[in-house]
Amino acid sequence: MRSIVSVVSYRLDSERAGEPDTIIPLFGPVPENEKPTYRFKSNMSGKRTVIYNIYTVGDKKWTEEEYKYFSLIMDVLSFHMERFLLISAVKNSALTQFLTGLPNSGGYLEFVGQKLGTGEIMNYDAFFFNLKSYGLISRRYGIQEGDEIMKRYSKKLRDFCEENEIVAHFGGDNYAALIKKDRTKKFLKFISAVPVYGMRKDKRDEFTIAAVSGIYSVDESMSSPGQAISRAVMACNYAKNVANKPYVYVNKAMSTRIYRQKQIEDRYEEALASDEFRIYLQPKVDIESGRIVGAEALARWFCKGLVLYPTEFIPILEQEGMVASLDLYVLKKSCEFIKEWIDNGIKPVPVSVNFSRRDLSYKDLAKEITSIIDSFNIDRKLIQIEVTETASEDERKQMTGFLSRLKDENISTAIDDFGTGYSSLSTLRDFPVSEIKIDRSFINNDELNKSDEIVLKNIIAMANELGISVVSEGVERPDQTALLQSVGCHVAQGFLYDNPMPKKDFEKRLIKGVYEE
């Protein structure tokens, strides 16, 4: 006998039918383009078939007795082959995503590590990508058919890959790939619209799935397999959350931004505990009398000699679900200020505190706000809670419930940036608020015109008829106050009067009480 070569393949009724055969040399060389002298076939578990190709010396034929004897040997060999395949399957399962059969993160890192070790990694681009609107697909077709769609999608990805390329499934709708640089454009085009189908009510729906991806073009700075994932993930997050593009390559500016974001996340809890946040106050002013009638509390982060403004850290805290603790901190400090003013004989004005829409998922938020105000033994009317209007139906329901609970507790509420959402007029009707703050975009034209006047006049008229007071934000010029007076808005907030200022500076303003021309 010259050699024995086994060929393992998946049967036609297997989900993995069509995958390349696995060739396992058992004895001797693997002849190419040569017909075997004998062939034995055996069915295995997992809907697999193994064929043993037997090559004899000089294509010598066996006697009947020799053939029977060798058939027995093949039975024993098949038993050990089944055991070998089972051990291999167990080993591979640790490196394979169970649903799609693609490599998981472990399998991906092993492949990347091999390419890094040989130096071939420089020939590749590393991808990390998320599927667009996969949650919608899953809701439309149900969990079970959604899984089948994911399998079909994954098979398309597997079929795209050439030898020495890999695509991996990390679970959910998260994928990674290592693709040769000269095929990157082709891969990007492919994942922009992968054709799949879904079955619903015995009907086959054809559609495509698009992905948002981050690409790391591997360079000399790569020192570990994990960087193929972390750098591509960074680019993917940038594509989704910042650039709003279908794909983004890793670049220096992005790295700096992401590093800054990580610094904020890592330092936040310590900064909050160490009172690194300072509360600034911006007056609300009665346009006609010039009197201070309120203030808005705004956070500034004094971080190692640098001042960070809300636009730098609030979006990051919202994204990470950390902003509620800051909003409650600002509320406590505002109550503390009001209590000090009362104790020192300074007549207080109501202070408004912003709460993020992300906070609304906390069921007992209204109760906690009430508890904090009462703990300082101040009139609840001296605190106003501001929220930003929303277009999301789920958020609108949460917000309505939240505002209603505060109203029941006699706590004033306001809608910030009014007019920037998609449902502003219904907001006036549906939300139980005490005040709306008209967004600066209504008055920041270089030259105010009749259209601005008509829009503002009607908003203010409707609000007044509903018993809702109106404040205009972003007032910076005298002609803006003149317009506001003409349309019936009597309270303004903006740089024309004052920037947000520290507590001591605001107290001086509060004691004086009025802005004089």
SULUR-V369065 format. One line per field, one symbol per residue. psi: psi as a letter, one per 40 degrees, with the letter a starting at -180 (. if undefined). A space follows every 50 residues. Layout:
psi = ???
//
This chain:
psi = hdihhihhihideideheiiihhhhdhaihihfhhidihhihhiiffihh hhhhhihffhiiiddddddddddddddddddddddddddddddeehhdde eiiadddddddddddddeeedeeihhihiihhfdddddddeidddddddd ddddddddddhiifiihiheibfhiiihihdeedddddddeeghhaiihh fehhhhiihiihihhhhhaeeheiddddddddddddddddeddfidihih idddddddddddddddeddddddefehihihhihhhddeeiheaihhhih hghfeihhiddddddddddefedddddddddddddddddddddeehhiii hihhhiddeeehdfdddddddddddefihdeehhhhihiiehdddddddd ddddddddefhiiihifheeiefdddddddhgidiihhiddeeeidhiad dddddddddddddddefhihihifheidddddddddeehehihieddiih iiddddddddddeihi.
//
